[in-house]
Amino acid sequence: MQKESANFQFEKDIRWEYPSEGVSRQIMAYNDELMLVKVKFETGAVGSPHTHPHTQATYVASGIFEFTTDGETQIVKAGDGVYMKPNVEHGCKCIEAGVLIDTFAPMREDFL
């Protein structure tokens, strides 16, 4: 059975989830093949190193982050992006509070 979001998503109507200390997220648009997620980080919050079978691309909407993916570490700021290959360990540390826009293909069923 296909899972999918409504045609429009309004921030005020989407509940925030709190997956770890200093991190909150909203599940925005999705279907079986794609998912868009907004993630807020407080300064010092960590996205613990992890892997998953999904392709992930992240856009830095605001803030400054130290990202590690596929053994490479870089500092990224608003306007930058990060690509995470499937099954490759990646994670981040928030240097300056900000917002990430994550996309996953296929969708993260574990987020629903």
C-alpha positions in Angstrom: 0.0 0.0 0.0 1.4 3.4 -1.0 2.0 5.9 1.8 2.0 9.5 1.0 1.6 12.9 2.6 -1.0 15.5 1.8 -0.4 17.8 -1.2 0.5 20.7 1.1 2.3 20.8 4.4 1.9 23.7 6.8 4.5 24.0 9.6 1.9 25.1 12.2 0.0 21.8 11.6 2.9 19.4 11.7 3.9 18.0 15.1 7.5 18.3 16.2 9.4 15.1 17.2 12.4 15.0 19.5 14.7 12.2 18.5 17.6 13.3 20.7 18.7 16.1 23.0 18.8 19.4 21.2 17.3 18.0 18.0 13.7 18.3 16.8 12.2 17.4 13.4 9.1 17.6 11.3 8.2 15.1 8.7 7.1 17.1 5.7 6.3 15.6 2.3 6.7 11.9 1.5 5.6 9.0 -0.6 7.1 5.5 -0.9 10.0 6.8 -3.0 10.9 10.1 -1.4 10.8 12.0 2.0 11.5 15.6 3.0 12.3 16.3 6.7 13.1 19.5 8.5 15.5 19.2 11.4 16.4 21.9 14.0 19.6 21.6 16.0 20.6 23.6 19.1 24.2 24.6 19.4 26.3 21.5 20.5 23.6 19.0 19.6 24.8 15.9 17.8 23.4 13.7 15.0 25.1 10.5 16.2 27.0 8.5 13.6 24.7 6.0 11.9 24.0 4.2 8.7 20.8 3.4 6.7 20.0 2.0 3.3 18.5 5.3 2.0 20.2 7.8 -0.2 20.3 11.1 1.7 20.9 14.7 0.5 20.9 17.5 3.1 20.6 21.2 2.5 21.8 23.6 5.3 19.0 26.2 5.6 20.7 28.0 8.5 23.5 27.5 11.1 26.9 25.9 11.0 27.5 22.1 11.2 30.5 19.8 11.2 29.5 16.8 9.1 31.3 13.5 8.6 30.3 11.1 5.8 32.2 8.3 4.1 35.2 9.1 6.3 35.4 12.8 5.2 34.7 15.7 7.6 33.8 19.2 6.5 32.3 22.4 8.0 29.1 23.4 6.2 27.0 26.6 6.5 23.7 28.0 5.2 23.4 27.4 1.5 25.7 24.3 1.5 24.7 20.7 0.9 25.8 17.2 2.0 25.3 13.9 0.1 25.2 10.7 2.1 25.5 7.4 0.1 23.4 4.4 1.2 24.8 2.3 4.0 27.7 4.7 4.6 28.3 6.0 8.2 27.5 9.7 8.7 26.7 12.1 11.4 27.1 15.8 12.4 27.7 18.2 15.3 25.9 21.6 15.4 28.4 24.4 15.8 25.9 27.2 15.5 22.1 26.5 15.9 20.4 25.9 12.7 18.0 24.0 10.4 18.7 21.2 8.0 16.4 20.0 5.2 16.9 16.3 4.7 15.7 14.3 1.7 15.7 10.5 1.6 15.1 8.1 -1.2 13.2 5.9 -0.6 11.3 7.3 2.3 12.3 6.5 5.9 9.4 4.3 7.0 11.0 4.3 10.5 10.2 8.0 10.8 6.4 7.5 10.3 
